[in-house]
């Protein structure tokens, strides 16, 4: 029988919090965690004594930093991305945090396909970043109802990238970004960053940890043998967050680690791991150095037909992400300043979702794939070809009065796909600051009477430049090969050039 106890805030005099103590708290890496009687929050006590600097950092975390993140325009959006502590408490010499309980969708509704096992447990990213938990021959595979589809993970990664971007914009670093400290929900395409109390403020609050295995940056591992205060030792910071973010995105999309291949750097297992993830780290898909390609026997046996690494190149994530993976795991792997930042990841992920197509095979595990710019596109996961002509829209922007230049942004069409303001006008940026009005579709594409059409819902100046005709709101325009459309004549308005892929299918 749990007893109800109270603990006092050290920030707000007279404020207390209740928690239920049954003598067996949940134990995290550093804290003992107790639920409130109504389970709306938890009280998490540090097992080790916290010094003055730690108390000061925690106090700023729940006051100054909390206010700057949430008590301003757009703050409600970020409340969904972070599980941020709200108060600091003290019981005797023990310091603790008050943290909102994770939203219900971040707990497994079913968990394993066979047996309950992890039902009700937190949805740590590890469950979704490994091929073995999708293997239909594996007893502990996740139930299909928990997995979502491939598009889900792109949208999840967008949220994570936005969360990291906001931290870095505030001059903070998470310091331990990993799939343990990010909960994800593929079904609702949701993510939340947890364990915020380890935030690093450069020059003020140093990191408490070096990170979580698999996500620690090579420069941190390469110098961990040096004394803590040695100027050559590298600690967790914004740039190490960027390495962890790249690893996480790669794993969520490709279900394998970008550095864990077949190359042996030492016969000593511990030293080999240290070298392979640190000083000798090498991208498993490096285009000119194949020495770290995974051995087929080492690959997790997946139910997916593309579990063989040779059948699943990272290039199937599309050109924008391929370029950033190269920058993260080739150019920037041992040169931290050259790593892509979180905003670059966010924009590349969003542009890639505009390249995605639904698979026509209802039994396809992934349901979506990125168009590969081929004349006869097919799903790489199940091999199902696209049927019929496939419109490809290339976006152009006005460089000068009569000069239009390509935007390096392409929109793929499928039945009932929407057109939004961020496609129509380059001055509307697709990010967390979009207004409610900007999130409303302005048109949609449809396969109608054996032809592709764009239905104009809200565009005041949509014009078929090829036919020299205005397309009024409420009407439609046929989408054909070579057609040119002016989406808007306002400042920042775009033109689209249409190409038909798969013309002869």
KEMAR-246673 format. One record per atom (N, C-alpha, C, O): y, z, x. Coordinates in steps of 0.1 Angstrom, whole numbers, plus 2048, in hexadecimal, padded with zeros to 3 digits. Layout:
<atoms>
YZX...
</atoms>
This chain:
<atoms>
7F480080980080080080C80080980E8098118157F68078217F580F82C7FF80A82D8017FE83280581483D80E81184A80681284C7FE81B85480980A86180280A86B80A81386D81681187080481E87980A8278868038278887F882289080A82D89D80582D8A280483C89E80D8448AB7FB83F8B17FA84C8BF7F684A8C37EE8418C87FA8538D67F88528DB7ED85B8D77EB8668E57E68558EC7DC85D8F57E28688FB7EC8658F67DC8738FF7E187E90C7D987D9157DC88590D7D087491A7C88739227CC86692E7CC86791A7CF85B9217D284F91E7E184B9137E38469277EA84E9257F884C9217FB83D9277F683491680383B91280682E9087FC82890180081E9067F182E8FD7E78288EF7E982E8ED7EB83A8E57EA8258D77EC8288CE7E18238D27DA8198C27E08298B87D78248AB7DE8238A77E682B8A47DB8188977E081688C7D781B88E7CA81B8817DC8208767D48248697DC8218697E882185E7D481F8517DB81C8497DC8298477D28308447E882C83D7EB83882F7F083482D7FB82F8257E78378177EB8348107EF8418047F18418177F084C8127F485980C7E88618087EA86C80C7DC85B8077D08618117C586080F7BB85881C7C58678267BA8668217AD86B8177AD8738277A286782479586D82A79687B83579A87D82279288582779289382A78589882277C89983778389C83C7778A383B7798B28357828B684076F8B98407708C884777C8CD8437828D78537808C685B78A8CB85E7958C18637A08C485B7928B485F79B8A985479F8A084A79889E8557AA89984D7AE88E8557AC8818607B088084E7A58788557A086C8507A785F8447A885D85A7AB8578577B284A85E7AB83F86A7A78418587A983485E7A38288667AD8208637B98208717A881A8787AF81086F7B18048667A98028717BB7FC8697BD7F08687B17E785E7AE7E18737A97E687379D7DD8707917E58707867E086E7937F286A7887FC87577D7FD8727728018817817FA88C7777FC89177680A89876D80E88E78081289278082088778982887F78F82288878883587F79083D88879884789479484A8837A384B88A7AB8568807AA8628757AE8618867A586D87E7A28798837AB88488E7A988987B7B588887F7BE8938797B98A086E7B58A28827B98AA87E7B68B88757C18BD8787CD8BC86A7BD8C48617C88C98677CE8D68667D98D986E7C58DE8747CA8EA8837CE8E88897C98DE8877D78F08957DC8EE89F7D18F189D7CA8FB8A97D08E98B37C58EB8BF7CB8F38C47D68EF8C47C48FD8CF7CA9058DC7C68FE8DC7C08F38E77CA9048F47C88FE8F77B98FC8FC7B58F18F47B19068F67A29048EF79C8F98F47948F18E27A18F78DA79C8EC8E07A08DF8E17988D58E47AD8DD8EA7B18D18F77AA8CE8FA7A68C38FF7A78D890B7A08D79087918D290F78C8C98FE78B8D88FB77D8D48F677D8C68FA7748BE8EE7868C28E87878B48F47898AA8F478389F8FD7928AE9087958A59117888A39157858989147818AE91B7748AC91476A8A491976289D90676A8A68FE76189F90076289090075888990076E88B90177087C90F77287791177386B91977187F92777287B92E76587F93075C87793376488B93B75989093474C88E93A74288992874B89392173E89391C73B88491D72F88091874587D91474386F92073D86791F73386092C74386993873E86293B73086693E72785D93A72C87393E71F87793471487293870987192871887091E70F86B91E70D85C91C70285791F71885591D71884692971A83D92971583293272284293E72583994971A83C95571E83E94570E83A94E70383C9496F683593D6F78309506EC83494C6E082D93E6DB83393D6DA83F9356D882B9286D382F91E6DF8339136DC8379236EB83191A6F783590E6F882D9036FC83390E6F48209026F58188F76EC81D8EB6F081C8FB6E08228F16D78278E96DE8338DD6DD8348F16E483C8EA6EA8488E26F68448D96FA84C8E56FD8398DD7088358CE7048338C570C8348CC6F782F8BF6F282D8B86EE83A8AC6ED83A8C06EC8448BA6E78518B66F385A8AD6F28628BD6FE8598BA70A8618B67168598BA71784D8AD71E85F8AA72B8598B27358628AC73A86B8BE73785E8C873E8668C974D8638CA7508578C875686D8C976486A8D77688638E17618668D777285B8E37758538E87838578F47868548E078B85E8E67998618DD79F86D8D279A86F8E37A88738DC7B087E8DA7BE8798E47C48758CE7C487B8CC7D28778C67DA8828C27D488C8C77E78818C27F088B8BB7FC8858BF80287B8AF7FF88A8A780A8868A381289289A80E89A8AA81D8948A88258A18AD81C8AC8B98198AD8A48198B68A88118C18A48028BF8A77F98C789E8008B38997F28B18A47E98AA8AA7EE8A18A67DD8B08AF7D48AA8A77C98A289C7C58A68AC7C58978A57BB88F8AF7B18888BB7B38898A97A78828B179D87C8AD79C86D8A179E86A8B67988658B37958578B47868558BE7808598A97808518A87718508A376D84389977383D8A976383C8A475E82F89675A83189275483B88E75C82688075782688074882588974281F87674282C87573382C87372E81D86D73581587972381A87771D80D86871B80A86171881386571B7FD85671B7F984F70E7FE84370E8018577037FF8506F680384C6F68128456ED81685070181984C70182783F70A82983C70E83483870D81E82B71381F82170A81982370380F81570981F80B70081B80670380D80370F8098076F98048026FB7F67F36FB7F67EC7027EE7ED6F37FE7DE6F27FF7D96F480D7CF6FB80F7DF6ED8177DB6EF8257D06E58287D16D98277C46EB82C7B96E38307B36DB8247B46E08197AD6D08267A66C881C79A6CF8177966CE80C7936D78207876DE81D78A6ED82078B6F182B78A6F581578C70381779B7078187A36FE81B79F7138157AD7178147B37198227BE7138247AD72082B7B17218387C072583A7C373083C7C871B83A7D771D83D7DF71C8307EB71C8317D971D8257E171D8187EB7298187E773481B7F772681680173081680873382481173A82580272C82E80872E83B81472583D81671B83681C72884882872084B82471284F81A71085782C70884B8296FA84F82F6F785D8396F085E82A6FD86882E6FA87582B6EB8788216E68748346E58808336D78838266D388A8226C88898206DD8918136DA8988096D388F8016CA8948086D88837FE6D287A8006C48777F66BD87480C6BF87880F6B18748116A888081269C87F8116AD88C8146A68988076A28A080869D8AB7FC6A589B7EF6A38A27E669B8997E469D88D7E069089F7D76878987CB68E8927C568A8887C66998997B969F8957BA6A58877B06A68807C66AA8837C76B08757C86A586A7C96A985F7C769886E7C768D8657B96878647B667E85C7B068B86E7A368586F79A68986479769586279567F85C78D68285077F68785477868C84B77C68786176F68D86577169B86A7676A286D77D6A086B7816AD8717816B78667886B685C7796C28677786CC85D7856D28597886D684D78E6D486379B6DA8607A66D185E7B26D48617A36C58597AE6BB8577B76C084B7B26C78427C36BC84B7CC6BF8407C96B78347C46AC8357CB6BD8287C96B681C7D46AB81B7DF6AD81F7D06A08157D96948147E569880D7F069280F7E56A18037F06A57FC7FB6AB8048066AD7FF7F86B08108026B68198086AD8238126B08298036A182480669883081268F82E81968C83881668C82282168282081D67582581167282682766C82982465F82E82D65D83B83566683E82B65184183264F84E84165084C84865585584764B84185564B83F85A65A83E86565D84385166383985567183885967784686367E84785267385085567985D86167386486867A86C86566786087266286587D66A85F88766E86587C66D85288767584B88768384F89268985087B68985287B6968588826978668896A086887F68D86E88568C87B89468B87B89B6908838996848708A868386E8AE69186C8B86948728A76998648AC6A68628AC6AF86E8B66B68718A16AE8768A16B58828AB6B188C8B26B98928AD6A488D8B869F8968C56A38928CE6A789B8C86A48858D56A98808D76B78838E26BC8878CC6BF8828CD6CD8858D06D08948D96D88978CA6C889D8CC6C98AB8DA6C48AE8E16CA8B78DE6B98A88EC6B48AA8F76BE8A79006C08AE8F56C589C8FF6CF8988FF6DB8A190A6E08A58F46E08A68F36EA8B08FB6E68BD9036EE8C28F86DB8C18FE6D68CE90D6D48CC9156D68D59116CF8C09206CD8BE9276DB8BE9336DB8C19206E68BB9266F38BC9256F98CA9297058CC9206F28D391E6F78E19127008E39117088EC9096FF8D98FD7088DA8F06FF8DD8F06F38DC8E67068E28D97008E48CE7088DE8CF7158DE8C47028D88BA70A8D18B17128DC8AE71D8DA8AE70B8E78A77108F28977108F18907108FB8927108E48847108E28807078D787870A8CE8866FB8D78836F18CC8746EC8CE8716E78D986C6EE8C485E6E98C48596E98B68606ED8AD84D6E48B58476E38A78436F18A283F6F38978446FB8AB8427098A684F70E89F84E71689685A7098A486770E89F86E70589687A7068938666FB89186B6F28868606F187C8556ED87F8646F587085A6F386485D6E685D8696E385C8536DF85A8556D285384D6D18468426D88458526C983D84B6C783084B6B882E8556B38288406B18318406A283084169E82184669381E83C6A681883B6A280A84A6A180584D6977FE8526AB8088606AA80386A6A580E8766A680C8646A081986C69B8248776A48298826A182A8726B082C87B6BB82F8786C283C86C6C18408826C88428806CF84F88A6DB8508956DA84B8866E585788F6F085A88C6F68688816F886B8976F886F8966FE87D89770D87C8A071287688D71388288C72288188D72888F89072189988C73589088E73D89D89B73A8A389C7368AF8A673B89B8B37388A08B87428A98C27408B18B274E8A98B87598B18B77578C08BC75F8C88B074D8C58B074A8D38BA7418D88BA73C8E38C473E8D08CF7348D38D57378E18D87438E48D872D8E88DE72E8F58EC72A8F48EF71F8EF8F57328FA90372E8FB90672D90A90773791190872190F90971F91E91572792392072791E91272E92E91C73693591E74492F92574C93491874692391A75391C90D75A91990B76591D9047539128F775990F8EC7509148E974590F8E575491F8DA74C9258CE74C91C8CD7549138C474391E8B87429168AF74E9198AF7539248A875290E89E75D91089075791488875E91A88E74A91188174491488273791B88D73191B87773292187872492787471A91D87670E91F86F71E91186B71490785C71590385571F90885770C8FB84970C8F78427018FE8476F68FF83670390282E6F990982E6EC90182E6ED8F482E6E190782F6D390283D6CF9008406C38FF8476D88FF8546D48FC85E6D990786A6D69078596DF9128626E491D8656D892585D6D09298726D69288776CB9308716CB93E86F6D694386E6BF9448696BF9528716C795C86B6CD96587E6C695B8866CD9658856DD9648866E496E8826E29588806F09578726F495D8726FE9648686EC95A85B6EF96085B6EE96F8546F59768626E49748626E19828686EC98A8666ED9968716F49848796FE98B87570C98687C71698A86B70E97E86871B97886372598386373198185F72098F85A72899986572F9A18637399A887272A99F87D7309A688273D99F87F73F9948897459A788E7519A189774F99589E74499589775898C89F7569808AD7529828B374A97B8B475898C8C275598E8C474B9998D074999E8BA74599E8BB73A9A88C372F9A28C072A9978CE72A9A98D67209A38CF7129A18D470A9998C47119A78BC7049A68B270599A8AC6FB9978B17119958A77129898AE70C97D8BA71097A8A77049758AC6FE9698A770695D89C70A95C8B17099548AE7119488B070993C8B56FE93C8AB70E9318AC7079248BB7059208C370E9228BE6F991C8CC6F69188CC6EA90F8C26E690A8D86E490D8D96D99038D06CD9088CA6C78FF8CF6CB9148C86BF9198B96C19188B16B89168B46CE91A8A66D19188A26D09098976CC9058AC6D39008AA6D18F28A76C28EF89F6BF8E68AF6BA8F68AE6AB8F38A06A68F789B69D8F189A6AC90288D6A89068836AC8FB87A6A58F68846B98F687B6BE8EC87D6B68DF8736B38D88896B28DB88B6AA8CF88469D8D087D6988C78856968DC87E6898DE86F68B8DD8686828D786A6958E385B6988E285769A8D484D6948CF85F6A28CC85B6A58BF85B6988B68526968AE8656908B78666848B085A67A8B38546758AA8576798C084C6718C483F6768BE83766E8B983D6838BE8306898B982F6888AA8246858A583A6898A383968889483767A89083067888583B67089783966289482C65C8998276538938276618A481C65B8AB8106648AD8066608B28116718AA80667B8AA80067C8B87F467E8B980867C8C280367F8D080F6838D881A6808D580C6898E481768D8ED81A6828F681267C8FC8276808F982C67590182967691082A66C91782568291582368492381468892681068893280C68B91C7FE68F91E7F568391E7F067F9147F367E92A7EA67292C7DE6759347D96819347D966B93B7CD66D9437CF66F9527C56719597DB66F9567DE6719657DB6809697E06899627D46829747D168F9797DA6919867D968A98F7E269B9857EB69E9907E66A99997EC6AB9A47DD6B19957D76BC99C7C96BF9977C76BE98B7C06C399F7B36C799B7B36D59947AA6D998D7BE6DD9977C06EA9917C66E79837D16E29827BF6EC9797C46E996B7D26ED9687DA6E69637D56FA96C7E26FF9697ED6F79717F76F496C7EA6F597E7F46ED9867F56DF9818006D99817EA6D997C7EB6CB9777F46CB96B7FC6C196A7F36D49627FB6D59568096D695A8126D095480C6DF96381A6E29688206D596E82C6D296B8196CE97681E6C297C81F6B69728296AF9728156B59698156AA9608206AB9558246A19508246B795382F6B994983D6BC9508476BC94A83C6BE95D8486C196584C6B696F8506AB96C84A6BA97C84E6B19878486A398684F69998983B6A198283569498283468E97482C68597283B69396B83B68F95D83D67F95C84667A96383467995483566A95383166694582766B93F83965E93F83765993182A65293082764993982265592681564F92581564092280C63992482163C91D82262E91A82D62792383361D91F82E62C92F83762693883461793A82861493C83E60F93983B6009398365FB94682F5F09478396019518365FC95F82C60596682760197182A61196282161B96881761F95E81A62895680B61A95F80061D9557F762895A7ED62A9537FB62F9647F263996A7F06469617E764D9637F86479577F765394E7F364F9407F46579367ED64393F7E863F9317DD64992D7D464C9367DC64D9217D165691D7C464F91E7C264391B7BA6569227AC6519227A76529147AA65B90D7A064891079C6479027946538FE7946578F278C65990778466490478C67190178867A8FB7996709067A267C9047A967B8F77AF6858F27A96708F17B166E8E57AB6768D979E6768D87B367C8D07AD6828C57A76788BC7AD66D8B979B67A8B67956718AD79C67289F79B67C8987A366789C7AB6678907A465E88579C6558897A66618797A065986E7A864B86E7A36428687B364B8737BB63F8737B663487C7B16378877B66278787B061D8807B761A88C7B36128957C362088E7CB61D89A7CC6298A37D662B8AB7C16328A37C263E8AC7C063A8BA7C56428C37BB62F8BE7BA62A8CB7C86278D07CF61F8CA7CC62D8DB7DA62C8E07DE61D8E27EA6198E07D46158E67D86078E87DB6008DB7E15F58DC7D76058D07DA5FF8C37E76068BC7EB6028B17EC6108C37F86178BD8036188C78066238CB80960D8CB81460E8D58206148CE8236138C282861B8D68346228D183E6188CC84761C8C483C60B8CF8466018CA8455FF8BB84E5F98B683A6048B58396028A684360B89F84560A89384A6138A685561B8A086261389F86C61889A8626078A486E5FE8A28765FE8AF8756068B88805F48B08885F28BC8915FE8BF8946018CB8976048B48A160E8B789A61B8BD8A06218C788F61F8B888862B8BD8816288CA8816308D387C61B8CC8766188D88806198E487D61E8EE88C6158E18976168EC89A6258EF89C6288FB89A62D8E589D63B8E88916428EE89364B8F788563F8EA8796458F187964190087664990987D63490387E63091188963891888763C92489463B91189E64291789A65191A89E65792489365691088F66491188366791B88467092287965E91B86D66092386C65892F86265993787564F93287564793E88264A94688265095088D64594189A64794789E6569488A265A95389D65D93D8A266B93D89867693F89C68193F88B67294288167C94388468694E88369294D88868095A88C68996689B68896989F68D9738A26829608B16829618B76869548BB67E94B8B86939528BC6999448C869393E8C96929328D26909478DF68B9418DE67E93B8E767A9338D367793D8D166A9378C866A92A8C565F9258C56769268BD6769198C667390D8D167790D8C066C9038C76698F78CB6768EF8C36808EF8D76778EA8DB6838E38D66828D48D06788D08D868D8CD8D268F8C08D86858B68D16808AD8E56828B78EB6788AE8E566A8B08E36638A78E26668BD8DB65A8BF8CD6598B88CA64F8B38C66648B98B96658B28BB6638A38B465C89C8C566A89D8C766A88F8CA65B88A8C46578818D36558918D764788D8CB63D88F8C96358878C463F89A8B863689C8AE6388928A862E88D8AB64488E8A16478838A664187689E63B86F8B36428738B863D8668B762E8668B362885C8BB6288718BB6198728AC6148718A960986C8A361C87689561887689061986788761186389462286089062385289461784A88E61384089F61084E8A360484889A5F884B89B5EE8458925FA8568885F085A87A5F18538715E98568795FC84B86B5FF8478675F883A8705F583285A5F68398545EF82E8495F78288425FE82F8485F781B83C5FE8158305F68178305E98158255FC81A8185F581B8125F280E8135FA80580D5E580C8085E27FF7FA5E77FC7F55E67F17F45EE8067E75F38047E86028007ED60A8077E46047F37E56127EE7DC61C7F57DF6287F47D36177FD7CA6218047CF6238127C962B81A7DA61D8167DF61E8247E462D8267EA63281D7E06338317E36418337F26438357F764D8317F963983B80763C83F81163683581C63B83480D62C82D81562782282161F82682561781E82762183183361A83683161684482961C84C83860B84883860785684560085984D5FC8518485FF8668555F986B8525EA86D8495E687485B5E286785A5D386985B5D08788645D487F8525C787C8515C488B8575B788F8555B289A85F5B28868675A588985E59988A86258F89185259A88584958F88684A58587A84F58987084557987B84557087083A57386683B56E85A83057A86A82557E86082358D86181959186782C59585C82B5A485D81F5A985681B5A584B8195B485C80E5BB85580F5CA8598155CD8648095D28518095E18548005E38617F55DF8618055E986B7FE5EC8777F35F78757EA5F887D7F45FE86B7EB60A8697DE6058627D360A8657DF5FC8587D35F88517D15E98517C75E484D7DB5E28577D95D38597DD5CB84D7DB5BF84D7E25D18427E55CA8367F25C18387FC5C683B7F15B48357FC5AB8378065AC82C8035AF8208135A982F81D5A882581A59B81D81859182281B59C80F81959080782758B80282F5937FE82857E8038345787FF84057880983F57F81384B57280685757280F85D57F81085D58780686258281C86759081F87658E82387858982E88059281B88E59181F89159B82A88E5A782A89859583589D59D8408AC59C8408B15908418B45A683F8C25A683E8C85AB84B8C75B784E8CF5A28528D65A685E8E55A985B8EC5A18558EA5B585F8F75B985C9015B58668FF5B687290D5B08629175AB86B9245B28679275B685B92D5B58719395BB86E9455B28739435A987B9515B486D95C5AC8709625B087E9685BB87F9615A88889675AA8959755A689697E5AD89B97859A89098659688E98658F88097C58F87999258A87D99458586F98957B86B98357C86098557287497B56887196F56987996656087996E57488196257588A95A58188595F58C88494D57E88394458987F93958A88A93458188F93659788D92C5998989205A18929225A988991459F8989085A789390A5B589690F5B98A09055BD88D9065CC88E8FB5D38958FB5DF8988F05CB8988E45D189E8DE5DB8938D95E68978DF5D78878DA5DF87C8D45D58728DB5CB86E8C85D786E8C05CE8658BB5D68598B75E285A8BB5D084D8B65D68418AA5CE83C8AC5C283989F5D483B8935CD8358935CF8268975DA82188F5C581E88F5C68108815C880A8775C38108805D08008735D27F88775D47EA8835D87E786E5D37E18715D47D38765E17CF8715EC7D38825E17C88895ED7C488F5F57CF8916017CD8915EF7DA8985F67E58A75F67E28AD5EC7DD8AE6017E68BC6037E38C55FE7EE8C15FD7FA8D15FA7EA8DC5F77F48E66027F38EA6057E78EB6077FE8F46127FE90160F80590260480B90B61780391861580991861481891F60D81E90E61B81E90E61B82D90860E83290A60A83D9026068298FE5F882C90A5EF82A90B5E58329125F182091C5E881C9285E982592F5DF82892B5F582A9385F883193560083E93060B83D9395FB84993660185693E60E85893C61686194961085095161C85194A62884994F63384A94062584293863083B92C63384492362B84592C63F84A92164285491764B84C91A65484590B64784E90064E8478FC65A84F8F465A85890266584B8FF67285190167D84790167B83B90168A84C90069584390E69783B90E69F83291868F83F92569183992768782D93268682891D67F82A91E67681E92267E81291D68880F92B67880A92F67E7FD92467A7F391C6717F59256817E791B67E7DC91D6707D89136697D592966B7D792C65D7D39266537DD9216497D99276567EA92164D7F491264D7F490C6437FA90C6567EE8FD6567ED8F864F7E18EC64D7E090164A7D88FD6427CD8FA6347D090362E7D78EF62E7CD8ED6207D08F76167CA8FC6197BF8FA60C7D19046027CC8FD5F57C89045EC7C28F05F47CA8E95E87C68DA5EB7C98D65F57D08D15E27C58C35E37C88BD5D57C98C25CB7C38B25D47D08AB5C77D289F5C87C98995D27C689B5BC7C488F5BB7BB8885AE7BD88F5A47BF87B5AE7BB8735A17BA87359E7AB86C5A47A387A5947A787D59179887A58279688157A79C87157F78D86E57178986B56979686F55E79886256F79E85D5687AA8685657B486755B7BC87356D7B587D56B7BF8835797C28835827BA88957A7CE8905867D189F5857CD8A557B7CE8A45907C78B15917C28B859E7C78B15A87C98C559E7C88CD5AA7CA8D55AD7BE8DD5A47BA8D35B87B78DA5BC7AB8E65C47AF8E55CE7B58F25BF7AB8FE5C67AE9015D17A49045CE7989015DD7A99045E97A09135EE7A19195F27979185ED7AD9255F47AF92F5EC7B99395F17BC92B5E17BE9325DA7C893D5D17C193A5C77BA94A5D47C49555CD7BE9585BF7C495E5B67BD9535BD7D09575B07D794A5A97DD94C5A27E793F5AB7D79335A57DC9345957D99375917CE93258E7E493457F7E39285787EA92457B7F592356E7E39195657E992255A7F19275517EB92255C7FE92B55380692454580792B53B80991754480691053880791352F7FB9165237FD9145357EF91752D7E392552E7DF92A5287D692D5367E793B5397E493D53E7D69455397CE9355487D293654E7C593755D7C69315647CE9405637BD9415727BC9345767B492F56F7AC9305827B79245887B09295957A992A59F7AF92D59479C93259F7959295AB79491D5A979492E5B77929265C278F91E5C07829235BB7789115C37839085C17789015B47788F85B27709045AC7828FD59F7848F45A07908F45AA7978ED5957938E459479F8E65877A68EC57E7A18E25887B38E357C7BC8D557A7C28CF5847C68D156D7C38C456B7C98C556C7D88CE5687DE8BA5727DE8B95747EC8B05687F18A45687EF8B655F7F98AF5547FF8B155380E8BB5588138A854B8148A95498238B65438278BA5388218BE5488308CA5438358D654782D8E25438318D554E8228E055181A8E955C8218E45648288F655B81E90056482490756B81890C56480F90757881990E58080E91958981491758F81E92558980E92F59381192D59F80892E59E7FC92A5AA80E9275B68069345BD8029345C37F793E5BC80A94B5C28069565BC80E9555B981A9625BA80896D5B480F9775BF8139825BD8189735CC81197B5D781597A5D98259725D382B9835E182A9835E48389765EA83C9715F483696F5E48469615E984A9565E284294A5E48459595DA83894F5D38309475C983994C5C484393A5C88359315C083D92D5B383692E5B182A9285AA83E92159E83A91259F83D90F5A584890959A8358FB59A8398F658B8398F95838318EE5898448E757C8458D957E8428D25878478D357583A8C55778358BC56E83B8BE56183C8B15738408A656B84689956F83E89757B83B89156583B88556883487956883E87655E84487357484086757484885B57283F85C57383385056E84584456B83C84656083284056182784E55683585254C82C84654582684654181A83C54382E83153A82A82454182581A53B82482654E82281A55681E81655381080C55880B
</atoms>
